[in-house]
Amino acid sequence: MDFSTFKCCIFFFFLFCFPFFPIVHPQIDLNSSIIAPINRDLYHSSADLMEEIEALVQRHPNKLTMDTFEAENKGYQAKVAVVTYCRNRMEDYRSKFRILLTFGQHGRELITSELALRILSILSEEEFLPNMDRTSLNSTLNQLLIKVVPMENLNGRKLVEAGDLCERRNGRGVDLNRNWSVDWGKKEKDYDPHEENPGNAPFSEPESQIMRKLALSFEPHVWVNVHSGMEALFMPYDHKNTTPEGTPSMKMRALVTALNHRHFQDRCMIGSGGGSVGYLAHGTATDYIYDVAKVPMAFTFEIYGNESASSKDCFRMFNPTDQNTFKRVLNDWSAAFFTIFKLAPRQTGDANSEAELVKWVSIDDYLDGYLMGRRNRYGKKMEVFDLGLQEIRSYFRLFMLSCVILLFMFCSRISKSKLQRPLSSTMLH
C-alpha cells in the first residue's frame, strides 16, 4: 500500500468513528472527601433504642409483649428481640391476620430500626399519624397480630457504631440477606465478599436460624423486610429477573402500586428486586419466605437512599442526615405501613378490595423500576436510557470496525492493482 492510500484509510477511520468515542466529563463531588458520622442527635444507639422499646412494652402490657431469642454456631452467638402487638389475646392467634416485619438486617441501615420504633410507638398510641381516623384504625388493629423485629443484626450494628460505617454484615462477616437457602451461594460477576459473603452454608448464621424458625412457626400472611439505600417497594424475586405468576403476584403488585401512589407520589421503584434494582441477589430472605415458607405476600422495602453520596460515605448514603428528611422518612413510611395494615387483610380475603387496589395499576406503574433509575449493587447509578445508548454505541463500533477492515482490504486491493498495471504493459510491448 502506498502512502496516499494509507492516509485515505486513516481519514475514513476517524471520519466515521470519532463521533462515537465516549467523552469523559470530570465530575467534582464537593462532599466526596467529607465522611458523615452518625448523627447522635437524630439516631439512638442500639442499646438506647432497644431500651426504649423495652420500656414501651412495659408501659403497654395489654398490647405489647417482647421475647428475646438466642442461637449459637461455632462459638458465634446472636440475640434477636421480637415485639408482638396483639389486642384480645384470649382469641386464637390463628384467627388473626398475621404480619411479620423485620428491620436492621444490615448494620449500616440505622434508619430502618428508627422506623420500627416509630411504628411500635403508634401501635401503642403514644404517637399518632397525621389525619389518622382512630376509630377506623382501632377496628383494623383488632383483627391483626403483628410481630416486629426492630434490629435483626445487633452484632453488625455494634460494629457500625464502633466506626465501621459501611459494614452491612453480621458480627463475623456474613451478609444475612445472602444466607438463606433459595439459590444460595451463587455469585455474580461483580461479587464482593466484603458486601455479600453468603456464609459457608445456608442458615449458617444464628440470626438467620432465628428468623427462619420465627417465620415458619408464626406463618404470617404478610412479610416485609425493611432496608435502605434507595426508595423501592420490591416483591419476589431477587435471584431472577421475574416476578411470580398468577393471582398472588397480581395482589402484591396492586398493593405496592397503591402504596407508591398514595404515600410516595409514584417515585418508588416497584417490581421484582432482581428485575428493578439492576443486579441479582442470591440467598435472600424474601425469596425464601415466598418460595419455601409460602407466605402469600412477601416484600422488601427500601425506605431511603442518597444517590449523590460517595460509596465510601455510607452513613449519608443509607440514612438521612438532617432532621427534616429524617422526620419525613419516618412519617411517610409509618403511614405506608398502616395502609398495609388496613388494606392487606381485605385484599387477601375480599375480591372487592382487590378490585379497589387493581384500579391503581397502569402501564406506567408496571414499567416502574425499568424506566426509572437503576443502580448496580455498589451504588453507581445509571439510567436505562443510558444503558440502551451504551449498547447501541457498542454495536455501532463493531459495525464501524468491520467497515474499516473492509475499507482497508479494498484500499489494499486498489494499491496492488496499480502496481501490477505497468508490469503488464511492458510484457505486452
CORWOGI-V161614 format. One record per run of one state. SS is the DSSP state (2 for helix, 1 for strand, 0 for the rest). FROM is the first residue (numbers start at 1). LEN is the number of residues. If there is no record, write none. Layout:
SS&FROM&LEN, SS&FROM&LEN
This chain:
0&1&2, 2&3&18, 0&21&25, 2&46&14, 0&60&4, 1&64&10, 0&74&2, 1&76&11, 0&87&6, 2&93&3, 0&96&1, 1&97&6, 0&103&7, 2&110&14, 0&124&10, 2&134&8, 0&142&2, 1&144&6, 0&150&4, 2&154&8, 0&162&14, 2&176&3, 0&179&14, 2&193&4, 0&197&9, 2&206&13, 0&219&3, 1&222&6, 0&228&2, 1&230&6, 0&236&11, 2&247&18, 0&265&4, 1&269&4, 2&273&4, 0&277&8, 2&285&7, 0&292&5, 1&297&8, 0&305&9, 2&314&5, 0&319&4, 2&323&27, 0&350&1, 2&351&8, 0&359&4, 2&363&4, 0&367&6, 1&373&3, 0&376&5, 1&381&3, 2&384&45, 0&429&1
